[in-house]
């Protein structure tokens, strides 16, 4: 059946459908604003309604810069991670900048009451590179096809009542355990990139060569990131990466390739392979991509809503449907450009704390990421040991999820911990998710809680068992 489908034609149809739609949205807004000579003031005030949200132009710009500084590391880490999976570094660098900018613009123009930043997600990119491409031997084009299908699935569900049903059906403990597991998965990758671990035929892993000067610089970068966070210095990750990379260049330990140049060609533009993505063997991958993106986005938006006061008296989050639609549409766009799943960043809270309350914050973030297009030589100059240190630091942020797990209830905490430890030990995020749901369902059956457990748990558990059976 799939052999009869002309996927080149499908690509053209998708491009012709989604491309003009997003260009129209951006163009419509810009053209309307340019009709006024007060583009930076009155018209933006009218569009984003600063007074209603108790903010102003200057505050929104500061908020956008604050969020950008806290998430700018993705420009360097995303190409590094996906390149390990066979992607072209330069192509991913350009795709990351463009996908992030477009995603932020979509959020600014459509979900204009949300001051959020969106970019290719950490954890999901590692799953694609190390799990899908290296582990399951899929090509980058096939992986991008899976990202596209998962994004379309997210987009469709975001338009239906299924969205709320899913958010409310998955136990909080599993969400937290899976989030922490993704952190540990990032940590083990960071350890390998940094050189802190080495293979051992008996113990599987052992301490690496700690006398390596670059490893020591990476360790210094890691400590500096923690210290700057403690001192509440914004942009601690990107500052740590740049400063310690500069030390490596000055001392001759690293190679400096320059700062600015024309953007690298978009190697993976519209190269997704839908044939493999729609095969039975990709079901687990697509489900994992969808699951991580959907619940990561829901969790992040809830956190941002708490900080920005978007939760109403009835407990409902205002305009969350627009925010989730923006997120899912951005994943579709990102897969076309040639990068992994785009998601809303929890670092958006930095901008909210700085006073950001509207999509103007997102607009500023998008513009700044567009400017990053011209810094690819700098990205290729960063020593991998320092990149690894940044991954380990980010991992610590993910693992903090465990503090809110219901530790007093072993039926809740047990499956959550299983998810957390299974991901790094099986080197697979999808395995961790599957084992968590299967064990959670089994515990509920054995404790007589079958009737009080959401049907979503049983559906996901059965799909997980099937995925193990056909693996």
C-alpha positions in Angstrom: 0.0 0.0 0.0 2.7 2.5 1.0 4.8 1.7 -2.1 2.0 3.1 -4.2 2.1 6.5 -2.5 4.1 9.2 -4.3 5.7 10.8 -1.3 7.3 13.5 -3.4 3.9 14.7 -4.3 2.8 14.5 -0.7 5.7 16.7 0.3 4.7 19.3 -2.3 1.1 19.3 -1.1 2.2 19.8 2.5 4.6 22.6 1.6 1.9 24.3 -0.5 -0.6 23.9 2.3 1.4 24.9 5.4 3.9 27.3 3.8 1.6 30.0 2.5 -0.5 29.7 5.7 2.4 30.7 8.0 3.8 33.2 5.5 0.3 34.8 5.3 0.0 35.0 9.1 3.4 36.7 9.4 2.9 38.9 6.4 -0.5 40.0 7.4 0.6 41.2 10.8 3.8 43.0 9.5 1.9 44.7 6.6 -0.7 46.0 9.0 2.0 47.3 11.4 4.1 48.9 8.7 1.1 51.1 7.7 1.8 53.1 10.9 4.9 55.1 11.5 4.6 54.2 15.2 5.4 50.5 14.6 7.3 50.1 17.9 4.8 51.9 20.0 1.1 52.6 19.4 0.4 49.8 16.9 2.2 47.2 19.0 0.3 48.5 22.0 -3.0 48.1 20.2 -2.2 44.6 18.9 -0.8 43.2 22.2 -3.0 45.4 24.5 -0.2 46.2 27.0 -2.5 48.1 29.3 -5.0 45.3 29.7 -2.1 43.0 30.7 -0.4 45.6 32.9 2.8 45.7 30.9 4.5 48.0 28.3 6.8 47.8 25.3 10.0 48.2 27.3 9.1 45.5 29.8 8.1 43.1 27.0 11.5 43.6 25.3 13.4 43.0 28.5 11.3 39.9 29.1 12.1 38.6 25.6 15.8 39.1 26.1 15.7 37.4 29.4 14.1 34.3 28.0 16.4 34.3 25.0 19.4 34.3 27.2 18.2 31.3 29.2 17.4 29.2 26.1 20.0 30.3 23.6 22.1 27.2 24.4 19.8 25.2 22.1 21.5 26.9 19.1 24.7 25.1 20.0 23.5 21.9 21.6 20.8 20.8 19.1 23.2 20.6 16.1 25.7 18.8 18.3 23.2 16.1 19.4 21.5 15.6 16.1 24.9 15.4 14.3 25.7 12.4 16.4 22.6 10.7 14.8 23.8 11.4 11.2 22.3 14.8 10.7 24.3 17.6 9.0 25.6 20.0 11.7 25.2 23.1 9.5 21.8 22.2 8.2 20.5 21.6 11.7 22.0 24.8 12.9 20.1 26.8 10.3 17.0 24.8 10.8 17.1 25.4 14.6 17.4 29.1 14.2 14.6 29.4 11.6 12.3 26.8 13.3 12.7 28.6 16.7 12.1 32.0 15.2 9.0 30.9 13.2 7.6 29.1 16.3 8.0 32.2 18.4 6.3 34.3 15.7 3.4 31.9 15.5 3.0 32.1 19.3 3.3 35.9 19.2 0.7 36.4 16.4 -1.8 33.6 17.3 -1.4 32.8 21.0 -0.7 36.5 21.7 -1.5 36.4 25.4 1.4 33.9 26.0 4.9 35.3 26.6 6.7 32.0 25.7 9.7 30.8 23.8 9.6 27.7 21.6 12.5 25.7 20.2 13.6 22.1 19.4 13.2 20.3 22.7 16.0 18.8 24.8 15.5 15.2 25.5 13.4 14.7 22.3 16.4 15.6 20.1 18.5 13.1 22.1 15.9 10.4 21.6 15.9 11.0 17.9 19.7 11.0 17.6 20.6 8.2 19.9 17.5 6.1 20.1 15.9 6.4 16.6 18.9 7.0 14.4 21.8 5.2 16.2 19.8 2.7 18.1 17.0 1.7 15.6 19.1 2.5 12.5 16.6 4.9 10.9 17.9 7.7 8.7 17.6 11.4 9.5 14.9 11.6 6.8 12.9 8.8 8.3 13.2 10.3 11.8 12.0 13.7 10.5 9.1 11.9 8.9 8.2 10.5 12.4 8.5 14.0 13.8 6.1 15.3 11.2 3.5 12.6 11.8 3.7 13.1 15.6 3.3 16.9 15.0 0.2 16.5 12.8 -1.2 14.1 15.4 -0.6 16.7 18.2 -2.2 19.3 16.0 -5.3 17.3 15.4 -5.7 16.4 19.0 -5.2 20.0 20.1 -8.3 20.8 18.1 -10.5 18.3 19.9 -11.7 17.6 23.5 -9.2 14.7 23.5 -6.6 17.3 24.6 -8.2 17.9 27.9 -9.0 14.3 28.5 -5.4 13.2 27.9 -4.0 15.9 30.1 -6.3 14.9 33.0 -5.9 11.2 32.5 -2.2 10.6 32.9 -1.2 10.4 36.6 1.0 13.2 37.9 3.6 10.8 39.3 4.2 9.2 35.8 4.6 12.6 34.2 7.1 13.6 36.9 9.0 10.3 36.7 9.2 10.4 32.9 10.5 14.0 33.1 13.2 13.0 35.5 14.1 10.0 33.4 14.6 12.2 30.4 17.0 14.2 32.6 19.0 11.1 33.5 19.0 10.1 29.8 20.5 13.5 29.0 23.0 13.1 31.8 24.4 9.8 30.5 24.8 11.3 27.1 26.5 14.4 28.6 28.9 12.1 30.6 29.9 10.3 27.4 30.3 13.5 25.4 32.3 15.1 28.2 34.5 12.0 28.6 33.6 11.5 32.3 32.7 7.8 31.6 34.4 5.1 29.5 33.4 1.6 28.5 34.3 -1.3 30.7 33.7 -5.0 29.8 33.0 -6.0 33.4 31.2 -3.0 35.0 29.9 -1.7 31.7 31.1 1.9 32.6 34.0 3.4 34.5 35.5 6.8 35.2 37.0 8.4 32.2 40.3 10.3 31.9 39.9 13.0 34.4 43.4 14.4 33.6 42.1 15.6 30.2 42.4 19.4 30.3 39.3 19.8 28.2 37.3 17.6 30.6 38.5 19.8 33.4 37.4 22.9 31.5 34.0 21.2 31.1 33.8 20.6 34.8 34.6 24.2 35.4 31.8 25.2 33.0 29.4 23.0 34.9 30.3 24.5 38.3 30.1 28.0 36.9 26.6 27.4 35.6 25.4 26.3 39.1 27.1 29.3 40.7 25.6 31.8 38.3 22.1 30.2 38.8 22.6 30.5 42.5 23.5 34.2 42.0 20.4 34.6 39.8 22.5 35.6 36.7 20.4 35.3 33.6 21.9 33.3 30.7 24.1 31.2 33.0 24.2 28.3 30.5 25.2 30.3 27.4 27.7 32.4 29.5 29.3 29.2 30.9 29.6 27.7 27.4 31.1 30.8 25.8 33.5 31.8 28.6 35.1 28.3 29.0 35.2 27.8 25.3 37.1 31.0 25.0 39.6 29.7 27.6 40.0 26.6 25.5 40.7 28.7 22.4 43.2 31.0 24.1 45.1 28.1 25.6 45.2 26.2 22.3 43.1 23.4 23.6 40.2 24.2 21.3 40.0 25.4 17.7 38.4 28.7 17.0 36.7 28.9 13.6 35.4 32.4 13.7 32.3 34.2 14.8 30.1 35.1 11.9 29.4 33.9 8.4 26.5 33.3 6.0 24.0 30.7 7.3 24.9 27.1 6.3 22.6 25.6 3.6 19.4 23.9 4.8 20.5 20.3 4.1 17.4 18.7 5.6 14.8 21.1 4.2 11.7 19.0 3.1 13.8 15.7 3.2 11.4 13.8 5.6 10.6 10.2 4.6 6.9 9.4 5.2 7.2 5.8 4.0 9.1 4.7 7.1 7.1 7.0 9.4 3.9 5.3 8.5 5.2 1.8 8.9 4.2 -0.4 11.9 7.8 -0.4 13.2 7.5 3.4 13.8 4.4 3.3 15.9 6.4 3.3 19.2 8.6 6.2 18.0 5.7 8.3 16.9 3.9 7.7 20.2 7.0 8.6 22.2 7.5 11.8 20.3 3.9 12.7 20.7 3.7 11.8 24.4 6.8 13.8 25.3 5.8 16.8 23.3 2.2 16.8 24.4 2.7 16.4 28.2 5.9 18.5 28.2 4.0 21.4 26.6 1.0 20.9 28.9 3.3 20.9 32.0 5.3 23.9 30.8 2.2 26.0 30.0 0.7 25.2 33.4 3.9 26.4 35.0 4.0 29.6 33.0 0.3 30.1 33.7 0.9 29.8 37.4 3.6 32.5 37.3 1.7 34.9 35.0 -1.7 34.6 36.6 -3.4 32.9 33.7 -5.3 30.4 35.8 -8.9 31.5 36.4 -11.1 31.1 39.5 -12.5 27.9 37.9 -9.0 26.4 37.7 -8.9 26.5 33.9 -6.0 28.0 32.0 -6.9 30.9 29.8 -6.2 30.5 26.0 -4.3 27.2 26.5 -5.9 25.9 23.3 -4.1 28.6 21.3 -0.8 27.9 23.0 -1.0 24.2 22.3 -2.0 24.8 18.7 1.0 27.1 18.3 3.2 24.4 19.7 1.9 21.6 17.5 2.0 23.7 14.4 5.6 24.6 15.2 6.6 21.0 15.3 5.1 20.5 11.9 7.1 23.5 10.6 10.3 22.3 12.3 10.2 18.9 10.7 9.9 20.5 7.3 12.9 22.7 7.9 14.9 19.8 9.2 15.0 19.7 13.0 13.5 17.7 15.8 10.3 18.3 17.7 9.7 22.0 18.6 8.2 22.5 22.0 7.5 25.3 24.5 10.4 26.0 26.8 10.1 26.1 30.6 12.8 28.8 30.5 9.9 31.0 29.4 9.3 31.5 33.1 12.4 33.8 33.1 10.7 36.2 30.8 7.5 36.0 32.8 9.3 36.8 36.0 10.9 39.8 34.2 7.3 41.1 33.5 6.5 39.6 30.2 2.7 39.1 29.7 2.0 39.1 26.0 3.2 37.7 22.7 5.5 40.7 22.3 7.9 38.7 24.5 7.7 35.8 22.0 8.3 38.2 19.1 11.5 39.5 20.7 12.8 36.0 21.3 12.1 35.1 17.6 13.9 38.1 16.3 17.0 37.3 18.5 17.1 33.7 17.2 16.9 34.9 13.6 20.1 36.9 14.4 21.7 33.7 15.5 21.7 32.4 11.9 25.0 34.2 11.2 26.9 32.6 14.1 27.5 29.1 12.8 31.4 29.3 12.9 31.1 30.0 16.6 28.9 27.0 17.1 31.4 24.7 15.4 34.2 26.1 17.7 32.7 24.9 20.9 34.6 21.9 22.5 32.4 18.9 22.9 33.5 18.5 26.5 31.9 21.9 27.3 28.8 21.0 25.3 28.6 17.8 27.5 28.9 19.8 30.7 25.9 21.9 29.6 23.9 18.8 28.9 24.6 17.5 32.5 23.6 20.9 33.9 20.3 20.8 32.0 19.8 17.2 33.2 19.8 18.4 36.8 16.9 20.7 35.9 14.9 17.8 34.6 15.6 15.6 37.6 14.2 18.2 40.0 10.8 16.8 39.0 11.1 14.0 41.5 10.5 16.4 44.4 6.7 16.4 43.7 6.3 12.6 43.3 3.9 11.1 45.8 6.6 9.2 47.7 4.2 8.0 50.4 2.3 6.0 47.9 4.5 3.2 46.5 1.8 2.4 43.9 2.4 5.9 42.4 6.2 6.3 43.1 7.3 2.8 42.1 6.3 3.1 38.3 7.6 6.7 38.3 11.0 5.6 39.6 11.0 2.7 37.1 10.6 5.1 34.2 13.3 7.3 35.7 16.0 4.6 35.9 14.9 2.6 32.8 15.6 5.4 30.4 19.4 5.7 31.0 19.9 2.0 31.7 18.2 0.8 28.5 19.4 3.9 26.6 15.9 4.6 25.4 13.2 7.1 26.4 10.5 5.0 24.7 11.4 1.9 26.8 11.2 4.0 30.0 7.7 5.3 29.1 6.5 1.8 28.1 7.8 0.1 31.2 6.3 2.8 33.4 2.8 2.4 32.0 2.8 -1.4 31.9 4.0 -1.5 35.6 1.4 1.2 36.6 -1.4 -0.8 35.0 -0.2 -4.0 36.6 -0.1 -2.5 40.0 -3.6 -1.1 39.7 -5.0 -4.5 38.6 -3.3 -6.3 41.5 -4.5 -3.7 44.1 -8.1 -3.8 42.8 -8.0 -0.3 41.4 -9.0 -1.3 37.9 -12.3 0.6 37.9 -10.9 3.8 39.2 -8.0 4.0 36.7 -8.3 6.1 33.6 -8.9 4.2 30.3 -6.0 6.1 28.9 -3.7 4.1 31.1 -5.0 0.8 29.8 -4.7 1.9 26.2 -1.1 3.1 26.5 -0.2 0.0 28.5 -1.6 -2.3 25.9 0.2 -0.4 23.1 3.4 -0.7 25.1 3.1 -4.4 25.5 2.5 -4.7 21.8 5.5 -2.6 21.0 7.7 -4.9 23.1 6.2 -8.0 21.4 7.0 -6.7 17.9 10.4 -5.2 18.7 
